[in-house]
Structures are given as structure tokens and as C-alpha cells.
Amino acid sequence: MERKLAAILAADVVGYSALMERDEAGTFERLTAIRKELSEAFAALRVDLSLADIAAIEAAIPRDAA
């Protein structure tokens, strides 16, 4: 089995359901903007933004996470 060292960042939007109830369109727009910023900032890293309010970012080389 091959082992590897990686740095992983996981982020969650606190109160996502309440925000969506109050302002679905505005919340979706802000979340889309944040996703775009994350994707650009971590372009060289593996970014998984497949869930509604969760982002997972992996830096295969921990030095790249800085």
C-alpha cells in the first residue's frame, strides 16, 4: 500500500439552512462567489465542492497548502 502525506482543509457554512430559508437567491449568489474565489485561490490543488455548503481542499504536498 502506498502512503502519502497531504494537508486537507474542510470548510462548512454555519447556518446554511437558515440562510437559505431567509434569502435563497442571495445565499446562493454569495456561495457561488465564495466557491469561485476558493477555486481560483487553490487552482493548483484538488478542490471538491460537490456538496451544497461544504468545501474540501487537498494539498498533495503540504508545503503547497501555505
mmCIF file as Biopython writes it, N, C-alpha, C and O atoms, coordinates in Angstrom:
data_model
#
loop_
_atom_site.group_PDB
_atom_site.id
_atom_site.type_symbol
_atom_site.label_atom_id
_atom_site.label_alt_id
_atom_site.label_comp_id
_atom_site.label_asym_id
_atom_site.label_entity_id
_atom_site.label_seq_id
_atom_site.pdbx_PDB_ins_code
_atom_site.Cartn_x
_atom_site.Cartn_y
_atom_site.Cartn_z
_atom_site.occupancy
_atom_site.B_iso_or_equiv
_atom_site.auth_seq_id
_atom_site.auth_asym_id
_atom_site.pdbx_PDB_model_num
ATOM 1   N N  . MET A ? 1  ? 0.834   -1.164 0.000  1.0 0.0 1  A 1 
ATOM 2   C CA . MET A ? 1  ? 0.000   0.000  0.000  1.0 0.0 1  A 1 
ATOM 3   C C  . MET A ? 1  ? 0.891   1.244  0.000  1.0 0.0 1  A 1 
ATOM 4   O O  . MET A ? 1  ? 1.811   1.365  0.809  1.0 0.0 1  A 1 
ATOM 5   N N  . GLU A ? 2  ? 0.604   2.151  -0.912 1.0 0.0 2  A 1 
ATOM 6   C CA . GLU A ? 2  ? 1.360   3.396  -0.995 1.0 0.0 2  A 1 
ATOM 7   C C  . GLU A ? 2  ? 0.791   4.402  -0.003 1.0 0.0 2  A 1 
ATOM 8   O O  . GLU A ? 2  ? -0.424  4.574  0.092  1.0 0.0 2  A 1 
ATOM 9   N N  . ARG A ? 3  ? 1.675   5.061  0.731  1.0 0.0 3  A 1 
ATOM 10  C CA . ARG A ? 3  ? 1.255   6.077  1.684  1.0 0.0 3  A 1 
ATOM 11  C C  . ARG A ? 3  ? 1.637   7.440  1.145  1.0 0.0 3  A 1 
ATOM 12  O O  . ARG A ? 3  ? 2.619   7.579  0.416  1.0 0.0 3  A 1 
ATOM 13  N N  . LYS A ? 4  ? 0.856   8.444  1.508  1.0 0.0 4  A 1 
ATOM 14  C CA . LYS A ? 4  ? 1.212   9.796  1.113  1.0 0.0 4  A 1 
ATOM 15  C C  . LYS A ? 4  ? 0.808   10.761 2.222  1.0 0.0 4  A 1 
ATOM 16  O O  . LYS A ? 4  ? -0.090  10.487 3.018  1.0 0.0 4  A 1 
ATOM 17  N N  . LEU A ? 5  ? 1.489   11.882 2.248  1.0 0.0 5  A 1 
ATOM 18  C CA . LEU A ? 5  ? 1.213   12.932 3.206  1.0 0.0 5  A 1 
ATOM 19  C C  . LEU A ? 5  ? 0.456   14.033 2.480  1.0 0.0 5  A 1 
ATOM 20  O O  . LEU A ? 5  ? 0.846   14.433 1.383  1.0 0.0 5  A 1 
ATOM 21  N N  . ALA A ? 6  ? -0.614  14.525 3.076  1.0 0.0 6  A 1 
ATOM 22  C CA . ALA A ? 6  ? -1.400  15.584 2.446  1.0 0.0 6  A 1 
ATOM 23  C C  . ALA A ? 6  ? -1.974  16.491 3.520  1.0 0.0 6  A 1 
ATOM 24  O O  . ALA A ? 6  ? -2.212  16.066 4.651  1.0 0.0 6  A 1 
ATOM 25  N N  . ALA A ? 7  ? -2.190  17.737 3.155  1.0 0.0 7  A 1 
ATOM 26  C CA . ALA A ? 7  ? -2.889  18.681 4.029  1.0 0.0 7  A 1 
ATOM 27  C C  . ALA A ? 7  ? -4.301  18.814 3.481  1.0 0.0 7  A 1 
ATOM 28  O O  . ALA A ? 7  ? -4.485  18.985 2.275  1.0 0.0 7  A 1 
ATOM 29  N N  . ILE A ? 8  ? -5.299  18.737 4.351  1.0 0.0 8  A 1 
ATOM 30  C CA . ILE A ? 8  ? -6.689  18.813 3.917  1.0 0.0 8  A 1 
ATOM 31  C C  . ILE A ? 8  ? -7.398  19.924 4.681  1.0 0.0 8  A 1 
ATOM 32  O O  . ILE A ? 8  ? -7.304  20.004 5.906  1.0 0.0 8  A 1 
ATOM 33  N N  . LEU A ? 9  ? -8.105  20.773 3.955  1.0 0.0 9  A 1 
ATOM 34  C CA . LEU A ? 9  ? -8.909  21.834 4.538  1.0 0.0 9  A 1 
ATOM 35  C C  . LEU A ? 9  ? -10.363 21.484 4.270  1.0 0.0 9  A 1 
ATOM 36  O O  . LEU A ? 9  ? -10.738 21.191 3.135  1.0 0.0 9  A 1 
ATOM 37  N N  . ALA A ? 10 ? -11.175 21.515 5.305  1.0 0.0 10 A 1 
ATOM 38  C CA . ALA A ? 10 ? -12.614 21.302 5.145  1.0 0.0 10 A 1 
ATOM 39  C C  . ALA A ? 10 ? -13.327 22.528 5.685  1.0 0.0 10 A 1 
ATOM 40  O O  . ALA A ? 10 ? -13.019 22.987 6.785  1.0 0.0 10 A 1 
ATOM 41  N N  . ALA A ? 11 ? -14.261 23.057 4.938  1.0 0.0 11 A 1 
ATOM 42  C CA . ALA A ? 11 ? -14.993 24.253 5.356  1.0 0.0 11 A 1 
ATOM 43  C C  . ALA A ? 11 ? -16.487 23.998 5.238  1.0 0.0 11 A 1 
ATOM 44  O O  . ALA A ? 11 ? -16.944 23.292 4.340  1.0 0.0 11 A 1 
ATOM 45  N N  . ASP A ? 12 ? -17.240 24.585 6.161  1.0 0.0 12 A 1 
ATOM 46  C CA . ASP A ? 12 ? -18.689 24.418 6.189  1.0 0.0 12 A 1 
ATOM 47  C C  . ASP A ? 12 ? -19.321 25.777 6.448  1.0 0.0 12 A 1 
ATOM 48  O O  . ASP A ? 12 ? -18.778 26.576 7.211  1.0 0.0 12 A 1 
ATOM 49  N N  . VAL A ? 13 ? -20.458 26.047 5.823  1.0 0.0 13 A 1 
ATOM 50  C CA . VAL A ? 13 ? -21.186 27.286 6.057  1.0 0.0 13 A 1 
ATOM 51  C C  . VAL A ? 13 ? -22.125 27.069 7.244  1.0 0.0 13 A 1 
ATOM 52  O O  . VAL A ? 13 ? -23.089 26.309 7.158  1.0 0.0 13 A 1 
ATOM 53  N N  . VAL A ? 14 ? -21.829 27.743 8.337  1.0 0.0 14 A 1 
ATOM 54  C CA . VAL A ? 14 ? -22.659 27.627 9.544  1.0 0.0 14 A 1 
ATOM 55  C C  . VAL A ? 14 ? -23.992 28.334 9.299  1.0 0.0 14 A 1 
ATOM 56  O O  . VAL A ? 14 ? -24.026 29.476 8.839  1.0 0.0 14 A 1 
ATOM 57  N N  . GLY A ? 15 ? -25.075 27.646 9.610  1.0 0.0 15 A 1 
ATOM 58  C CA . GLY A ? 15 ? -26.406 28.232 9.453  1.0 0.0 15 A 1 
ATOM 59  C C  . GLY A ? 15 ? -26.893 28.261 8.015  1.0 0.0 15 A 1 
ATOM 60  O O  . GLY A ? 15 ? -27.751 29.072 7.665  1.0 0.0 15 A 1 
ATOM 61  N N  . TYR A ? 16 ? -26.350 27.382 7.177  1.0 0.0 16 A 1 
ATOM 62  C CA . TYR A ? 16 ? -26.695 27.370 5.754  1.0 0.0 16 A 1 
ATOM 63  C C  . TYR A ? 16 ? -28.202 27.235 5.528  1.0 0.0 16 A 1 
ATOM 64  O O  . TYR A ? 16 ? -28.777 27.969 4.724  1.0 0.0 16 A 1 
ATOM 65  N N  . SER A ? 17 ? -28.832 26.315 6.222  1.0 0.0 17 A 1 
ATOM 66  C CA . SER A ? 17 ? -30.274 26.101 6.030  1.0 0.0 17 A 1 
ATOM 67  C C  . SER A ? 17 ? -31.070 27.352 6.395  1.0 0.0 17 A 1 
ATOM 68  O O  . SER A ? 17 ? -31.997 27.731 5.679  1.0 0.0 17 A 1 
ATOM 69  N N  . ALA A ? 18 ? -30.710 27.990 7.505  1.0 0.0 18 A 1 
ATOM 70  C CA . ALA A ? 18 ? -31.407 29.210 7.924  1.0 0.0 18 A 1 
ATOM 71  C C  . ALA A ? 18 ? -31.186 30.335 6.909  1.0 0.0 18 A 1 
ATOM 72  O O  . ALA A ? 18 ? -32.113 31.079 6.588  1.0 0.0 18 A 1 
ATOM 73  N N  . LEU A ? 19 ? -29.950 30.455 6.407  1.0 0.0 19 A 1 
ATOM 74  C CA . LEU A ? 19 ? -29.663 31.474 5.398  1.0 0.0 19 A 1 
ATOM 75  C C  . LEU A ? 19 ? -30.485 31.233 4.133  1.0 0.0 19 A 1 
ATOM 76  O O  . LEU A ? 19 ? -31.020 32.175 3.549  1.0 0.0 19 A 1 
ATOM 77  N N  . MET A ? 20 ? -30.584 29.977 3.714  1.0 0.0 20 A 1 
ATOM 78  C CA . MET A ? 20 ? -31.374 29.639 2.522  1.0 0.0 20 A 1 
ATOM 79  C C  . MET A ? 20 ? -32.860 29.926 2.740  1.0 0.0 20 A 1 
ATOM 80  O O  . MET A ? 20 ? -33.548 30.370 1.821  1.0 0.0 20 A 1 
ATOM 81  N N  . GLU A ? 21 ? -33.352 29.675 3.945  1.0 0.0 21 A 1 
ATOM 82  C CA . GLU A ? 21 ? -34.761 29.973 4.239  1.0 0.0 21 A 1 
ATOM 83  C C  . GLU A ? 21 ? -35.030 31.471 4.153  1.0 0.0 21 A 1 
ATOM 84  O O  . GLU A ? 21 ? -36.056 31.893 3.621  1.0 0.0 21 A 1 
ATOM 85  N N  . ARG A ? 22 ? -34.102 32.275 4.681  1.0 0.0 22 A 1 
ATOM 86  C CA . ARG A ? 22 ? -34.286 33.726 4.690  1.0 0.0 22 A 1 
ATOM 87  C C  . ARG A ? 22 ? -34.143 34.355 3.310  1.0 0.0 22 A 1 
ATOM 88  O O  . ARG A ? 22 ? -34.932 35.223 2.936  1.0 0.0 22 A 1 
ATOM 89  N N  . ASP A ? 23 ? -33.138 33.921 2.552  1.0 0.0 23 A 1 
ATOM 90  C CA . ASP A ? 23 ? -32.838 34.552 1.261  1.0 0.0 23 A 1 
ATOM 91  C C  . ASP A ? 23 ? -32.138 33.547 0.357  1.0 0.0 23 A 1 
ATOM 92  O O  . ASP A ? 23 ? -30.912 33.546 0.248  1.0 0.0 23 A 1 
ATOM 93  N N  . GLU A ? 24 ? -32.920 32.700 -0.286 1.0 0.0 24 A 1 
ATOM 94  C CA . GLU A ? 24 ? -32.344 31.627 -1.097 1.0 0.0 24 A 1 
ATOM 95  C C  . GLU A ? 24 ? -31.485 32.157 -2.238 1.0 0.0 24 A 1 
ATOM 96  O O  . GLU A ? 24 ? -30.360 31.698 -2.439 1.0 0.0 24 A 1 
ATOM 97  N N  . ALA A ? 25 ? -32.011 33.115 -2.978 1.0 0.0 25 A 1 
ATOM 98  C CA . ALA A ? 25 ? -31.271 33.639 -4.133 1.0 0.0 25 A 1 
ATOM 99  C C  . ALA A ? 25 ? -29.993 34.343 -3.696 1.0 0.0 25 A 1 
ATOM 100 O O  . ALA A ? 25 ? -28.940 34.140 -4.300 1.0 0.0 25 A 1 
ATOM 101 N N  . GLY A ? 26 ? -30.070 35.165 -2.658 1.0 0.0 26 A 1 
ATOM 102 C CA . GLY A ? 26 ? -28.900 35.890 -2.177 1.0 0.0 26 A 1 
ATOM 103 C C  . GLY A ? 26 ? -27.843 34.961 -1.607 1.0 0.0 26 A 1 
ATOM 104 O O  . GLY A ? 26 ? -26.650 35.145 -1.849 1.0 0.0 26 A 1 
ATOM 105 N N  . THR A ? 27 ? -28.284 33.956 -0.842 1.0 0.0 27 A 1 
ATOM 106 C CA . THR A ? 27 ? -27.350 32.987 -0.269 1.0 0.0 27 A 1 
ATOM 107 C C  . THR A ? 27 ? -26.656 32.201 -1.364 1.0 0.0 27 A 1 
ATOM 108 O O  . THR A ? 27 ? -25.443 31.996 -1.314 1.0 0.0 27 A 1 
ATOM 109 N N  . PHE A ? 28 ? -27.420 31.759 -2.355 1.0 0.0 28 A 1 
ATOM 110 C CA . PHE A ? 28 ? -26.840 31.003 -3.468 1.0 0.0 28 A 1 
ATOM 111 C C  . PHE A ? 28 ? -25.822 31.858 -4.227 1.0 0.0 28 A 1 
ATOM 112 O O  . PHE A ? 28 ? -24.759 31.375 -4.617 1.0 0.0 28 A 1 
ATOM 113 N N  . GLU A ? 29 ? -26.159 33.122 -4.429 1.0 0.0 29 A 1 
ATOM 114 C CA . GLU A ? 29 ? -25.249 34.034 -5.144 1.0 0.0 29 A 1 
ATOM 115 C C  . GLU A ? 29 ? -23.952 34.231 -4.365 1.0 0.0 29 A 1 
ATOM 116 O O  . GLU A ? 29 ? -22.871 34.185 -4.952 1.0 0.0 29 A 1 
ATOM 117 N N  . ARG A ? 30 ? -24.041 34.451 -3.048 1.0 0.0 30 A 1 
ATOM 118 C CA . ARG A ? 30 ? -22.842 34.634 -2.227 1.0 0.0 30 A 1 
ATOM 119 C C  . ARG A ? 30 ? -22.006 33.352 -2.181 1.0 0.0 30 A 1 
ATOM 120 O O  . ARG A ? 30 ? -20.779 33.404 -2.258 1.0 0.0 30 A 1 
ATOM 121 N N  . LEU A ? 31 ? -22.672 32.207 -2.054 1.0 0.0 31 A 1 
ATOM 122 C CA . LEU A ? 31 ? -21.955 30.934 -2.007 1.0 0.0 31 A 1 
ATOM 123 C C  . LEU A ? 31 ? -21.245 30.650 -3.329 1.0 0.0 31 A 1 
ATOM 124 O O  . LEU A ? 31 ? -20.129 30.130 -3.338 1.0 0.0 31 A 1 
ATOM 125 N N  . THR A ? 32 ? -21.884 30.987 -4.431 1.0 0.0 32 A 1 
ATOM 126 C CA . THR A ? 32 ? -21.267 30.816 -5.750 1.0 0.0 32 A 1 
ATOM 127 C C  . THR A ? 32 ? -20.019 31.689 -5.871 1.0 0.0 32 A 1 
ATOM 128 O O  . THR A ? 32 ? -19.006 31.251 -6.416 1.0 0.0 32 A 1 
ATOM 129 N N  . ALA A ? 33 ? -20.087 32.919 -5.366 1.0 0.0 33 A 1 
ATOM 130 C CA . ALA A ? 33 ? -18.929 33.821 -5.410 1.0 0.0 33 A 1 
ATOM 131 C C  . ALA A ? 33 ? -17.783 33.277 -4.551 1.0 0.0 33 A 1 
ATOM 132 O O  . ALA A ? 33 ? -16.620 33.336 -4.950 1.0 0.0 33 A 1 
ATOM 133 N N  . ILE A ? 34 ? -18.120 32.751 -3.376 1.0 0.0 34 A 1 
ATOM 134 C CA . ILE A ? 34 ? -17.099 32.185 -2.496 1.0 0.0 34 A 1 
ATOM 135 C C  . ILE A ? 34 ? -16.457 30.963 -3.143 1.0 0.0 34 A 1 
ATOM 136 O O  . ILE A ? 34 ? -15.239 30.800 -3.085 1.0 0.0 34 A 1 
ATOM 137 N N  . ARG A ? 35 ? -17.261 30.111 -3.755 1.0 0.0 35 A 1 
ATOM 138 C CA . ARG A ? 35 ? -16.718 28.928 -4.449 1.0 0.0 35 A 1 
ATOM 139 C C  . ARG A ? 35 ? -15.746 29.336 -5.545 1.0 0.0 35 A 1 
ATOM 140 O O  . ARG A ? 35 ? -14.693 28.720 -5.712 1.0 0.0 35 A 1 
ATOM 141 N N  . LYS A ? 36 ? -16.106 30.385 -6.297 1.0 0.0 36 A 1 
ATOM 142 C CA . LYS A ? 36 ? -15.240 30.862 -7.373 1.0 0.0 36 A 1 
ATOM 143 C C  . LYS A ? 36 ? -13.909 31.343 -6.800 1.0 0.0 36 A 1 
ATOM 144 O O  . LYS A ? 36 ? -12.846 31.025 -7.335 1.0 0.0 36 A 1 
ATOM 145 N N  . GLU A ? 37 ? -13.971 32.117 -5.702 1.0 0.0 37 A 1 
ATOM 146 C CA . GLU A ? 37 ? -12.746 32.609 -5.065 1.0 0.0 37 A 1 
ATOM 147 C C  . GLU A ? 37 ? -11.880 31.451 -4.573 1.0 0.0 37 A 1 
ATOM 148 O O  . GLU A ? 37 ? -10.663 31.464 -4.757 1.0 0.0 37 A 1 
ATOM 149 N N  . LEU A ? 38 ? -12.501 30.452 -3.950 1.0 0.0 38 A 1 
ATOM 150 C CA . LEU A ? 38 ? -11.748 29.287 -3.475 1.0 0.0 38 A 1 
ATOM 151 C C  . LEU A ? 38 ? -11.098 28.546 -4.637 1.0 0.0 38 A 1 
ATOM 152 O O  . LEU A ? 38 ? -9.933  28.156 -4.557 1.0 0.0 38 A 1 
ATOM 153 N N  . SER A ? 39 ? -11.850 28.354 -5.710 1.0 0.0 39 A 1 
ATOM 154 C CA . SER A ? 39 ? -11.320 27.639 -6.868 1.0 0.0 39 A 1 
ATOM 155 C C  . SER A ? 39 ? -10.125 28.364 -7.466 1.0 0.0 39 A 1 
ATOM 156 O O  . SER A ? 39 ? -9.148  27.731 -7.868 1.0 0.0 39 A 1 
ATOM 157 N N  . GLU A ? 40 ? -10.198 29.693 -7.527 1.0 0.0 40 A 1 
ATOM 158 C CA . GLU A ? 40 ? -9.093  30.478 -8.071 1.0 0.0 40 A 1 
ATOM 159 C C  . GLU A ? 40 ? -7.895  30.472 -7.121 1.0 0.0 40 A 1 
ATOM 160 O O  . GLU A ? 40 ? -6.752  30.332 -7.554 1.0 0.0 40 A 1 
ATOM 161 N N  . ALA A ? 41 ? -8.165  30.623 -5.835 1.0 0.0 41 A 1 
ATOM 162 C CA . ALA A ? 41 ? -7.074  30.679 -4.851 1.0 0.0 41 A 1 
ATOM 163 C C  . ALA A ? 41 ? -6.335  29.353 -4.743 1.0 0.0 41 A 1 
ATOM 164 O O  . ALA A ? 41 ? -5.126  29.326 -4.509 1.0 0.0 41 A 1 
ATOM 165 N N  . PHE A ? 42 ? -7.057  28.260 -4.913 1.0 0.0 42 A 1 
ATOM 166 C CA . PHE A ? 42 ? -6.469  26.937 -4.772 1.0 0.0 42 A 1 
ATOM 167 C C  . PHE A ? 42 ? -6.429  26.200 -6.112 1.0 0.0 42 A 1 
ATOM 168 O O  . PHE A ? 42 ? -6.609  24.983 -6.155 1.0 0.0 42 A 1 
ATOM 169 N N  . ALA A ? 43 ? -6.199  26.921 -7.189 1.0 0.0 43 A 1 
ATOM 170 C CA . ALA A ? 43 ? -6.249  26.356 -8.532 1.0 0.0 43 A 1 
ATOM 171 C C  . ALA A ? 43 ? -5.317  25.159 -8.718 1.0 0.0 43 A 1 
ATOM 172 O O  . ALA A ? 43 ? -5.654  24.221 -9.441 1.0 0.0 43 A 1 
ATOM 173 N N  . ALA A ? 44 ? -4.163  25.182 -8.080 1.0 0.0 44 A 1 
ATOM 174 C CA . ALA A ? 44 ? -3.192  24.102 -8.256 1.0 0.0 44 A 1 
ATOM 175 C C  . ALA A ? 44 ? -3.499  22.889 -7.376 1.0 0.0 44 A 1 
ATOM 176 O O  . ALA A ? 44 ? -2.846  21.852 -7.495 1.0 0.0 44 A 1 
ATOM 177 N N  . LEU A ? 45 ? -4.476  23.018 -6.510 1.0 0.0 45 A 1 
ATOM 178 C CA . LEU A ? 45 ? -4.794  21.940 -5.576 1.0 0.0 45 A 1 
ATOM 179 C C  . LEU A ? 45 ? -6.085  21.248 -5.989 1.0 0.0 45 A 1 
ATOM 180 O O  . LEU A ? 45 ? -6.834  21.754 -6.825 1.0 0.0 45 A 1 
ATOM 181 N N  . ARG A ? 46 ? -6.336  20.097 -5.401 1.0 0.0 46 A 1 
ATOM 182 C CA . ARG A ? 46 ? -7.574  19.360 -5.679 1.0 0.0 46 A 1 
ATOM 183 C C  . ARG A ? 46 ? -8.691  19.963 -4.833 1.0 0.0 46 A 1 
ATOM 184 O O  . ARG A ? 46 ? -8.621  19.943 -3.605 1.0 0.0 46 A 1 
ATOM 185 N N  . VAL A ? 47 ? -9.718  20.498 -5.486 1.0 0.0 47 A 1 
ATOM 186 C CA . VAL A ? 47 ? -10.835 21.126 -4.794 1.0 0.0 47 A 1 
ATOM 187 C C  . VAL A ? 47 ? -12.104 20.328 -5.087 1.0 0.0 47 A 1 
ATOM 188 O O  . VAL A ? 47 ? -12.448 20.089 -6.245 1.0 0.0 47 A 1 
ATOM 189 N N  . ASP A ? 48 ? -12.794 19.920 -4.023 1.0 0.0 48 A 1 
ATOM 190 C CA . ASP A ? 48 ? -14.052 19.189 -4.173 1.0 0.0 48 A 1 
ATOM 191 C C  . ASP A ? 48 ? -15.153 20.027 -3.556 1.0 0.0 48 A 1 
ATOM 192 O O  . ASP A ? 48 ? -15.261 20.124 -2.334 1.0 0.0 48 A 1 
ATOM 193 N N  . LEU A ? 49 ? -15.968 20.630 -4.402 1.0 0.0 49 A 1 
ATOM 194 C CA . LEU A ? 49 ? -17.048 21.497 -3.924 1.0 0.0 49 A 1 
ATOM 195 C C  . LEU A ? 49 ? -18.402 20.899 -4.297 1.0 0.0 49 A 1 
ATOM 196 O O  . LEU A ? 49 ? -19.326 21.629 -4.656 1.0 0.0 49 A 1 
ATOM 197 N N  . SER A ? 50 ? -18.520 19.594 -4.213 1.0 0.0 50 A 1 
ATOM 198 C CA . SER A ? 50 ? -19.707 18.934 -4.728 1.0 0.0 50 A 1 
ATOM 199 C C  . SER A ? 50 ? -20.934 19.029 -3.823 1.0 0.0 50 A 1 
ATOM 200 O O  . SER A ? 50 ? -22.052 18.790 -4.280 1.0 0.0 50 A 1 
ATOM 201 N N  . LEU A ? 51 ? -20.743 19.372 -2.552 1.0 0.0 51 A 1 
ATOM 202 C CA . LEU A ? 51 ? -21.883 19.463 -1.653 1.0 0.0 51 A 1 
ATOM 203 C C  . LEU A ? 51 ? -22.321 20.914 -1.505 1.0 0.0 51 A 1 
ATOM 204 O O  . LEU A ? 51 ? -21.532 21.833 -1.724 1.0 0.0 51 A 1 
ATOM 205 N N  . ALA A ? 52 ? -23.569 21.112 -1.135 1.0 0.0 52 A 1 
ATOM 206 C CA . ALA A ? 52 ? -24.173 22.445 -1.108 1.0 0.0 52 A 1 
ATOM 207 C C  . ALA A ? 52 ? -23.352 23.482 -0.347 1.0 0.0 52 A 1 
ATOM 208 O O  . ALA A ? 52 ? -23.041 24.540 -0.896 1.0 0.0 52 A 1 
ATOM 209 N N  . ASP A ? 53 ? -22.999 23.202 0.892  1.0 0.0 53 A 1 
ATOM 210 C CA . ASP A ? 53 ? -22.331 24.217 1.703  1.0 0.0 53 A 1 
ATOM 211 C C  . ASP A ? 53 ? -21.009 23.757 2.284  1.0 0.0 53 A 1 
ATOM 212 O O  . ASP A ? 53 ? -20.549 24.292 3.293  1.0 0.0 53 A 1 
ATOM 213 N N  . ILE A ? 54 ? -20.399 22.771 1.654  1.0 0.0 54 A 1 
ATOM 214 C CA . ILE A ? 54 ? -19.147 22.222 2.164  1.0 0.0 54 A 1 
ATOM 215 C C  . ILE A ? 54 ? -18.069 22.284 1.083  1.0 0.0 54 A 1 
ATOM 216 O O  . ILE A ? 54 ? -18.326 21.985 -0.083 1.0 0.0 54 A 1 
ATOM 217 N N  . ALA A ? 55 ? -16.873 22.673 1.484  1.0 0.0 55 A 1 
ATOM 218 C CA . ALA A ? 55 ? -15.741 22.667 0.565  1.0 0.0 55 A 1 
ATOM 219 C C  . ALA A ? 55 ? -14.653 21.793 1.168  1.0 0.0 55 A 1 
ATOM 220 O O  . ALA A ? 55 ? -14.362 21.889 2.361  1.0 0.0 55 A 1 
ATOM 221 N N  . ALA A ? 56 ? -14.061 20.955 0.358  1.0 0.0 56 A 1 
ATOM 222 C CA . ALA A ? 56 ? -12.928 20.137 0.786  1.0 0.0 56 A 1 
ATOM 223 C C  . ALA A ? 56 ? -11.791 20.385 -0.193 1.0 0.0 56 A 1 
ATOM 224 O O  . ALA A ? 56 ? -11.961 20.251 -1.405 1.0 0.0 56 A 1 
ATOM 225 N N  . ILE A ? 57 ? -10.627 20.748 0.342  1.0 0.0 57 A 1 
ATOM 226 C CA . ILE A ? 57 ? -9.471  21.078 -0.495 1.0 0.0 57 A 1 
ATOM 227 C C  . ILE A ? 57 ? -8.297  20.245 -0.033 1.0 0.0 57 A 1 
ATOM 228 O O  . ILE A ? 57 ? -7.997  20.199 1.160  1.0 0.0 57 A 1 
ATOM 229 N N  . GLU A ? 58 ? -7.627  19.583 -0.967 1.0 0.0 58 A 1 
ATOM 230 C CA . GLU A ? 58 ? -6.477  18.739 -0.641 1.0 0.0 58 A 1 
ATOM 231 C C  . GLU A ? 58 ? -5.216  19.285 -1.274 1.0 0.0 58 A 1 
ATOM 232 O O  . GLU A ? 58 ? -5.188  19.569 -2.472 1.0 0.0 58 A 1 
ATOM 233 N N  . ALA A ? 59 ? -4.183  19.432 -0.480 1.0 0.0 59 A 1 
ATOM 234 C CA . ALA A ? 59 ? -2.863  19.782 -0.980 1.0 0.0 59 A 1 
ATOM 235 C C  . ALA A ? 59 ? -2.022  18.524 -0.901 1.0 0.0 59 A 1 
ATOM 236 O O  . ALA A ? 59 ? -1.652  18.095 0.192  1.0 0.0 59 A 1 
ATOM 237 N N  . ALA A ? 60 ? -1.715  17.928 -2.035 1.0 0.0 60 A 1 
ATOM 238 C CA . ALA A ? 60 ? -0.956  16.677 -2.048 1.0 0.0 60 A 1 
ATOM 239 C C  . ALA A ? 60 ? 0.419   16.850 -1.421 1.0 0.0 60 A 1 
ATOM 240 O O  . ALA A ? 60 ? 0.959   15.920 -0.821 1.0 0.0 60 A 1 
ATOM 241 N N  . ILE A ? 61 ? 0.980   18.037 -1.561 1.0 0.0 61 A 1 
ATOM 242 C CA . ILE A ? 61 ? 2.255   18.359 -0.922 1.0 0.0 61 A 1 
ATOM 243 C C  . ILE A ? 61 ? 1.923   19.434 0.128  1.0 0.0 61 A 1 
ATOM 244 O O  . ILE A ? 61 ? 1.585   20.559 -0.240 1.0 0.0 61 A 1 
ATOM 245 N N  . PRO A ? 62 ? 2.014   19.111 1.416  1.0 0.0 62 A 1 
ATOM 246 C CA . PRO A ? 62 ? 1.626   20.063 2.470  1.0 0.0 62 A 1 
ATOM 247 C C  . PRO A ? 62 ? 2.259   21.434 2.319  1.0 0.0 62 A 1 
ATOM 248 O O  . PRO A ? 62 ? 1.647   22.436 2.691  1.0 0.0 62 A 1 
ATOM 249 N N  . ARG A ? 63 ? 3.461   21.503 1.785  1.0 0.0 63 A 1 
ATOM 250 C CA . ARG A ? 63 ? 4.124   22.794 1.568  1.0 0.0 63 A 1 
ATOM 251 C C  . ARG A ? 63 ? 3.248   23.690 0.694  1.0 0.0 63 A 1 
ATOM 252 O O  . ARG A ? 63 ? 3.260   24.908 0.873  1.0 0.0 63 A 1 
ATOM 253 N N  . ASP A ? 64 ? 2.490   23.123 -0.244 1.0 0.0 64 A 1 
ATOM 254 C CA . ASP A ? 64 ? 1.648   23.899 -1.138 1.0 0.0 64 A 1 
ATOM 255 C C  . ASP A ? 64 ? 0.424   24.477 -0.433 1.0 0.0 64 A 1 
ATOM 256 O O  . ASP A ? 64 ? -0.228  25.369 -0.976 1.0 0.0 64 A 1 
ATOM 257 N N  . ALA A ? 65 ? 0.105   24.001 0.739  1.0 0.0 65 A 1 
ATOM 258 C CA . ALA A ? 65 ? -1.073  24.476 1.461  1.0 0.0 65 A 1 
ATOM 259 C C  . ALA A ? 65 ? -0.860  25.860 2.071  1.0 0.0 65 A 1 
ATOM 260 O O  . ALA A ? 65 ? -1.827  26.549 2.396  1.0 0.0 65 A 1 
ATOM 261 N N  . ALA A ? 66 ? 0.383   26.265 2.226  1.0 0.0 66 A 1 
ATOM 262 C CA . ALA A ? 66 ? 0.692   27.532 2.897  1.0 0.0 66 A 1 
ATOM 263 C C  . ALA A ? 66 ? 0.321   28.735 2.090  1.0 0.0 66 A 1 
ATOM 264 O O  . ALA A ? 66 ? 0.526   29.864 2.534  1.0 0.0 66 A 1 
#
